[in-house]
Amino acid sequence: MKLKDIIKGISAEVRDAAGKAVDLGKAGDIEVADLQFDSRRVGQGTLFVAQPGTKVDGHDYIVKAVEAGAVAVICQRVPEGAPEAAYIVVEDSSRALGEAAANFYGHPSRQLRLIGITGTNGKTTTVTLLHRVFRMLGHHVGLVSTIVNKIDEEELPTGHTTPDALELNQLLRRMVDAGCDYCFMEVSSHAVVQQRIAGVEFAGAIFSNITHDHLDFHKTMANYIAAKKGFFDMLPATAWALVNTDDKNGMVMVQNTRAKVSTYALRQMADFRCKIVEEGFDGMLLKINNSEVFCRLVGRFNAYNLLAIYGAAVLSGADSGEVLRLLSTLEPAPGRFQYVSGRGVTAIVDYAHTPDALQNVLDTIRDLRRETQTLITVVGCGGDRDRTKRPEMAQIAIRLSDKLVLTSDNPRTENPDAILDDMEAGLTPEQLSHTVRITDRRQAIRTACMMAREGDIILVAGKGHEKYQEVNGVRSHFDDVEELERELGIKEKI
């Protein structure tokens, strides 16, 4: 592909190695064989994109990239002593990467209906179940989620909630080539700020909620909210936006959007309305608009997820009656209120790793349990992440549980005991008397199972679907469900 076609629509100035502005001219006819932002992957005929980062600045690798075969460079400045190449100078090279990737891969997001969801909680469950619903409706469907990426039922590896701009366009191109007409995608606040979705066109967008999370990255709640809102600001007029108006920031999200706005809610009037009629550990009877449906998912938070799925499907043109029928067949996403039972003990594994998500799960359990049942919660907090939520998480856990076991989540590069110190700082001496601190997660789960009597309930929160534990940068196999099954002497999940 010619360079001029890859940078089409990008606001840029072409310069030579000395930094002097030149006409696109001959440079525009340069044949580009590949697009990369990692200098280690550059080969002959590559267009290299130099991005400034928090730890590494891609501009420092321009010389290396050209020496490796890069024929052109997208950058924010031409470095001194730059070798001969075509330099495409832009204001924001991260945004330019997304736009260039979309051009390079033929704008795959325009060739299917891409639906994105953003919010603190509910993203994975919503996109996973939307993928299932639309597969059952007869569509070829792509999925981009925290757990897995999929093309129909083919599973692909995943590393981030939202892939980088290059990987995302590659993935969407594969989906289009495989015949997908829909794709459902989690959109993280990091991805919006880091321009990972630049150049991608969405046909629809869902907002679930905003609660305390990711302040290690965004620093303030105002920045976090603005990042989520940025997703809706970029939607085209042809798209629809579906927002949860029970969240106080629901309508804030769509203040400046060009998309057609619809609402969903459990507590107030909305375009899509839901009421929980009955609830048990085996599911909920919901009244969605004027129709009742029994769903196998549990908890008010899942009522919101199911309502978002219903609204998104109807807004995408699906028959409302058929969607309701399919909702009744759905099962939870892995690690989302997933439970096993053995020795008369019910154990629940949930990904809840934010204060709000933990409270939602604990509130649901407390609403469903009998007075005679003791609730034991096992929970930790991730390392190298927002420290301010740690004491809050511990406080919520002890307040809504009978017994608390504090343990490690993914310590990453932090000292696990320092993380537990932060969590314990949120507890009173009286609360600490009902708390056990066990750094080793396997031992913590074993202890909770030993503490539980017949009829009791154990919640293991924080890691959910994850099949690993990361300590000092090393990931080792670890599965909360497997640990519970071993300790409770069972082989099959309920």
C-alpha positions in Angstrom: 0.0 0.0 0.0 1.2 3.5 -0.8 2.2 5.8 2.0 -0.3 8.5 0.9 -3.2 6.0 1.2 -2.1 5.0 4.7 -2.0 8.6 6.0 -5.1 9.7 4.1 -7.3 11.8 6.4 -4.5 12.3 9.0 -3.6 15.9 9.8 0.1 15.8 9.2 3.1 17.6 7.7 5.8 15.7 5.7 9.4 16.6 6.6 12.8 15.4 5.6 15.5 14.1 7.9 16.6 17.7 8.7 13.1 18.6 9.9 12.3 20.7 6.9 8.8 20.7 5.5 8.4 19.2 2.0 5.6 18.3 -0.3 4.2 14.8 -0.1 5.2 14.3 -3.7 7.4 11.2 -4.3 7.2 10.3 -0.6 3.5 9.6 -1.0 4.2 6.9 -3.6 6.5 5.0 -1.2 5.3 1.4 -0.9 4.6 0.3 2.6 4.6 -3.4 3.4 3.9 -3.3 7.2 2.9 -1.0 10.0 4.6 -1.2 13.4 5.0 0.9 16.6 7.5 -1.6 18.2 11.0 -1.0 16.7 11.9 -4.7 17.4 9.3 -5.8 14.8 10.4 -3.4 12.0 11.5 -4.9 8.8 12.0 -3.8 5.2 9.3 -1.5 3.9 7.8 -0.8 7.4 6.0 2.4 8.4 7.2 3.0 12.0 5.0 5.0 14.4 6.9 6.6 17.3 4.7 7.1 20.3 5.7 8.9 23.5 4.9 6.7 26.6 5.1 6.9 30.3 8.2 4.7 30.5 9.6 4.5 26.9 9.5 7.1 24.2 9.3 5.6 20.7 11.1 8.7 19.3 14.3 7.3 20.9 14.0 4.3 18.6 13.5 6.0 15.3 17.1 5.6 14.2 17.0 1.9 15.1 13.7 1.5 13.1 15.1 3.2 10.0 18.3 1.1 10.2 16.1 -2.0 10.4 14.3 -1.1 7.2 11.6 1.5 8.0 10.9 3.6 4.9 8.8 6.2 6.7 8.1 7.3 10.2 5.0 8.8 11.9 6.2 11.0 14.8 5.6 14.1 16.8 9.1 15.5 16.1 12.0 14.6 13.9 15.0 13.8 16.2 18.4 15.4 15.7 20.7 13.3 13.5 17.7 11.4 12.0 18.6 9.2 9.0 17.0 9.6 5.6 13.4 8.7 5.5 10.0 10.3 5.0 8.8 11.8 8.3 5.1 12.3 8.8 4.9 14.8 11.7 1.6 14.8 13.6 0.3 16.3 16.8 -0.6 13.0 18.4 1.1 9.9 17.1 -1.0 7.5 19.2 -4.1 8.8 17.5 -2.4 8.8 14.1 -1.5 5.1 14.7 -5.2 4.2 15.1 -6.1 6.2 12.0 -3.2 4.7 10.0 -4.1 1.2 11.1 -7.7 1.7 10.0 -6.5 2.8 6.6 -3.9 0.0 6.3 -6.5 -2.7 7.1 -9.2 -1.3 4.9 -11.5 0.2 7.7 -12.8 -3.2 9.0 -15.0 -1.5 11.6 -17.1 -0.1 8.8 -17.7 -3.5 7.4 -19.5 -4.9 10.4 -21.6 -3.5 13.2 -19.3 -2.9 16.1 -20.9 -2.4 19.5 -18.8 -1.2 22.4 -19.6 -1.2 26.2 -17.8 1.0 28.7 -18.3 1.3 32.5 -16.6 0.1 35.7 -18.6 -3.1 36.1 -20.6 -5.4 33.8 -18.5 -5.0 30.6 -17.3 -8.6 30.3 -20.7 -10.2 31.2 -22.6 -8.0 28.8 -20.3 -8.5 25.8 -20.0 -12.2 26.4 -23.7 -12.8 26.6 -24.4 -10.5 23.7 -22.0 -12.6 21.7 -24.0 -15.7 22.7 -27.4 -14.1 22.0 -26.4 -12.9 18.5 -24.8 -16.3 17.7 -28.2 -17.9 18.6 -29.9 -15.3 16.4 -27.9 -16.7 13.5 -25.2 -14.1 13.1 -21.5 -14.5 12.7 -20.1 -12.6 15.6 -16.8 -11.3 16.9 -16.0 -10.8 20.6 -13.3 -8.6 22.2 -13.3 -9.0 26.0 -11.1 -9.3 29.1 -11.5 -13.1 29.2 -11.1 -14.0 25.5 -11.3 -12.7 21.9 -13.5 -14.8 19.6 -14.4 -15.1 16.0 -17.7 -17.0 16.2 -16.6 -19.9 18.5 -12.8 -19.7 17.6 -11.0 -18.5 20.7 -8.0 -16.1 20.3 -5.6 -15.0 23.0 -6.1 -11.6 24.8 -3.8 -9.4 26.8 -5.7 -6.1 27.5 -9.3 -5.2 28.1 -9.0 -3.3 24.8 -6.2 -4.3 22.3 -3.8 -1.7 21.0 -4.9 0.1 17.8 -2.8 -2.1 15.5 -3.9 -5.3 17.1 -7.5 -4.2 17.1 -7.7 -3.4 13.4 -5.9 -6.7 12.6 -8.5 -8.5 14.7 -11.4 -6.7 13.1 -10.1 -7.5 9.7 -9.9 -11.2 10.6 -13.5 -11.0 11.8 -14.7 -9.3 8.6 -12.8 -11.8 6.4 -14.4 -14.6 8.4 -17.9 -13.2 7.6 -18.7 -11.6 10.9 -21.5 -9.0 10.7 -21.4 -8.1 14.4 -18.7 -7.6 17.0 -19.2 -6.9 20.7 -16.3 -5.2 22.5 -15.2 -4.0 25.9 -13.9 -0.4 25.8 -11.8 0.5 28.8 -11.1 4.0 30.0 -7.4 3.4 29.4 -8.1 2.6 25.7 -10.0 5.9 25.2 -7.2 8.0 26.8 -4.5 6.1 25.0 -6.2 6.4 21.6 -6.5 2.7 21.1 -9.9 3.1 19.5 -8.9 6.1 17.3 -10.0 5.5 13.7 -12.5 2.8 14.7 -16.2 3.4 14.0 -18.9 2.1 16.3 -22.5 1.3 15.4 -23.6 1.3 19.0 -22.3 2.0 22.6 -23.5 1.0 26.1 -22.7 2.7 29.4 -23.1 0.5 32.5 -21.9 2.5 35.5 -19.0 4.4 37.0 -17.6 3.6 40.5 -14.2 3.9 42.2 -11.5 2.3 40.1 -8.3 3.0 38.1 -7.4 6.1 40.0 -3.8 5.0 39.9 -4.0 5.8 36.2 -6.6 8.6 36.0 -5.7 10.3 39.3 -9.2 11.8 39.8 -12.8 10.6 39.4 -13.3 13.6 37.1 -10.6 12.4 34.8 -12.1 8.8 34.9 -15.5 10.1 34.0 -14.2 12.3 31.2 -12.4 9.2 29.8 -15.6 7.2 29.7 -17.5 10.2 28.2 -14.8 10.5 25.5 -16.1 7.2 24.0 -19.5 8.6 23.5 -18.2 11.9 22.2 -16.6 10.1 19.3 -19.7 8.2 18.1 -21.1 9.1 14.7 -24.6 10.3 14.1 -25.5 6.9 12.6 -24.8 5.1 15.9 -27.0 4.5 18.9 -26.0 5.1 22.6 -27.7 3.1 25.4 -27.0 4.5 28.9 -27.9 3.4 32.4 -29.8 6.4 33.9 -29.8 4.8 37.4 -26.2 5.8 37.5 -25.9 9.6 38.1 -23.3 9.9 35.3 -25.6 8.1 32.7 -26.8 11.2 31.0 -23.4 13.0 31.5 -22.0 10.4 29.1 -24.2 11.5 26.2 -24.2 15.3 26.7 -22.2 15.9 23.6 -22.8 12.7 21.6 -24.1 12.8 18.0 -25.6 9.3 18.5 -29.2 8.6 19.0 -29.7 8.2 22.8 -31.8 5.5 24.6 -31.9 4.7 28.3 -32.3 1.7 30.6 -33.0 1.6 34.3 -34.4 -0.5 37.2 -35.3 2.4 39.5 -36.8 5.0 37.2 -38.7 5.5 33.9 -36.6 4.6 30.9 -36.9 3.3 27.3 -35.9 -0.1 28.6 -37.2 -0.9 32.1 -36.7 -3.9 34.4 -38.2 -5.1 37.7 -37.0 -8.1 39.7 -40.1 -10.0 40.6 -38.5 -13.0 42.3 -35.0 -14.0 43.1 -33.1 -17.1 44.3 -29.7 -18.8 43.9 -31.0 -20.5 40.8 -31.9 -17.2 39.0 -34.4 -14.3 38.8 -37.9 -13.7 37.4 -37.7 -10.4 35.7 -40.3 -8.1 34.2 -38.7 -6.4 31.2 -40.9 -3.6 29.9 -44.2 -5.5 30.0 -43.0 -9.1 29.6 -41.8 -11.6 32.3 -38.8 -13.9 31.8 -36.9 -16.2 34.1 -33.1 -15.9 33.8 -30.5 -18.1 35.3 -28.2 -15.2 36.4 -28.4 -13.9 39.9 -28.3 -10.4 41.5 -29.4 -6.9 40.8 -26.2 -6.2 38.9 -27.0 -8.9 36.5 -30.5 -7.5 36.1 -28.8 -4.4 34.7 -26.6 -6.5 32.5 -29.5 -8.5 31.1 -31.5 -5.3 30.5 -28.5 -3.7 28.6 -28.3 -6.9 26.5 -32.0 -6.7 25.7 -31.9 -3.0 24.9 -28.8 -3.4 22.7 -30.3 -6.3 20.8 -33.6 -4.5 20.2 -31.7 -1.3 19.1 -29.8 -3.5 16.7 -33.0 -4.7 15.1 -33.6 -8.0 16.8 -37.2 -9.2 17.6 -37.9 -8.3 21.2 -39.9 -11.6 21.9 -37.1 -13.7 20.5 -34.5 -11.8 22.6 -36.5 -12.5 25.8 -36.6 -16.2 24.9 -32.9 -16.3 24.5 -32.2 -14.4 27.7 -33.9 -17.3 29.5 -31.3 -19.7 28.2 -28.2 -17.7 29.2 -25.7 -18.7 31.9 -23.2 -16.5 33.7 -19.9 -15.6 32.1 -17.0 -17.6 33.7 -16.0 -16.1 37.1 -19.1 -14.0 37.4 -21.2 -15.2 40.3 -20.0 -18.7 39.4 -20.7 -21.2 42.2 -19.9 -24.7 43.3 -21.3 -26.7 46.1 -19.8 -29.5 48.2 -20.1 -30.8 51.8 -23.3 -28.8 52.1 -21.3 -25.6 51.5 -22.1 -23.1 48.7 -19.0 -21.3 47.3 -19.2 -18.4 44.9 -16.4 -17.1 42.7 -16.7 -13.6 41.4 -14.4 -11.2 39.6 -15.5 -8.3 41.9 -12.3 -6.3 42.3 -13.7 -2.8 42.9 -15.6 -1.6 46.0 -18.9 -1.3 44.1 -18.7 -4.7 42.5 -17.8 -6.3 45.8 -20.7 -4.6 47.5 -23.1 -5.7 44.7 -22.1 -9.4 45.1 -22.2 -9.3 48.9 -25.6 -7.6 48.9 -26.9 -10.2 46.5 -25.7 -13.1 48.7 -27.1 -11.4 51.8 -30.5 -11.0 50.2 -30.6 -14.7 49.3 -29.1 -16.4 52.3 -31.0 -17.7 55.4 -30.3 -16.2 58.8 -28.7 -19.4 60.0 -26.1 -19.3 57.2 -22.6 -17.8 57.9 -21.0 -15.8 55.1 -17.2 -16.1 54.8 -15.5 -13.8 52.3 -12.0 -14.3 50.9 -10.7 -11.2 49.2 -7.5 -9.3 48.3 -6.5 -6.4 46.1 -4.2 -6.3 43.1 -0.7 -4.9 43.3 0.6 -2.0 41.3 -2.9 -0.6 41.1 -5.1 2.0 42.8 -4.1 1.8 46.5 -6.9 4.1 47.7 -9.6 1.4 47.2 -7.9 -1.2 49.4 -9.2 -0.1 52.9 -12.6 0.6 51.3 -12.7 -3.0 49.9 -11.8 -4.5 53.3 -14.4 -2.3 55.1 -17.2 -3.4 52.7 -16.2 -7.1 53.0 -16.2 -7.1 56.8 -19.4 -5.1 57.0 -21.4 -7.4 54.8 -19.8 -10.7 55.9 -19.7 -12.7 59.1 -16.1 -13.6 58.7 -13.3 -12.2 56.5 -10.2 -13.7 55.2 -7.8 -11.2 53.7 -5.3 -12.6 51.2 -3.3 -11.9 48.1 -4.9 -11.2 44.7 -2.2 -10.6 42.0 0.5 -8.8 44.0 2.5 -8.2 40.7 5.7 -6.4 41.8 4.4 -5.2 45.2 5.0 -6.8 48.6 1.9 -8.8 49.3 2.0 -8.0 53.0 2.1 -4.3 52.2 -1.1 -4.6 50.3 -2.7 -6.4 53.2 -1.5 -3.7 55.5 -3.4 -1.2 53.3 -6.5 -3.3 53.5 -6.3 -3.7 57.3 -6.0 0.0 57.7 -9.7 0.3 56.8 -10.8 -1.9 59.7 -11.5 -1.2 63.3 -10.1 -3.3 66.2 -13.5 -4.9 66.6 -13.6 -5.8 62.8 -10.1 -7.1 62.9 -11.2 -9.6 65.6 -13.5 -11.2 62.9 -10.7 -11.1 60.3 -8.0 -13.6 59.4 -5.0 -12.6 57.4 -3.4 -15.2 55.2 -1.0 -14.1 52.5 -1.0 -17.3 50.5 -4.2 -17.4 48.5 -4.4 -21.2 48.3 -4.0 -21.5 52.0 -6.6 -18.7 52.5 -9.2 -20.6 50.4 -8.4 -23.8 52.3 -8.9 -22.0 55.6 -12.2 -20.6 54.6 -13.4 -24.1 53.6 -12.3 -25.5 56.9 -14.1 -22.7 58.8 -17.4 -23.3 56.9 -20.0 -25.5 58.3 -22.8 -27.3 56.4 -25.1 -24.7 55.0 -22.6 -21.8 55.1 -21.6 -19.7 52.1 -18.1 -18.8 51.0 -17.4 -15.9 48.6 -13.9 -15.9 46.9 -13.7 -12.5 45.2 -11.3 -10.6 43.0 -9.9 -12.9 40.4 -12.9 -14.6 38.9 -12.2 -16.1 35.5 -8.4 -15.7 35.8 -6.4 -18.9 35.6 -3.2 -17.5 37.0 -1.6 -15.5 39.9 1.0 -12.9 39.2 3.8 -12.6 41.8 7.0 -10.6 41.1 6.2 -10.4 37.4 5.8 -14.2 37.1 2.4 -15.8 36.3 1.7 -19.2 37.8 -1.4 -21.3 37.2 -4.0 -20.6 39.8 -7.8 -21.0 39.6 -10.1 -20.1 42.4 -12.8 -22.6 41.2 -10.3 -25.4 41.1 -9.1 -24.6 44.6 -12.6 -24.7 45.9 -13.5 -27.9 44.1 -10.5 -29.5 45.6 -11.1 -28.3 49.2 -14.9 -29.1 49.0 -14.3 -32.5 47.5 -16.3 -32.0 44.3 -15.6 -32.5 40.6 -18.3 -30.6 38.8 -19.5 -27.0 38.9 -23.2 -26.5 39.4 
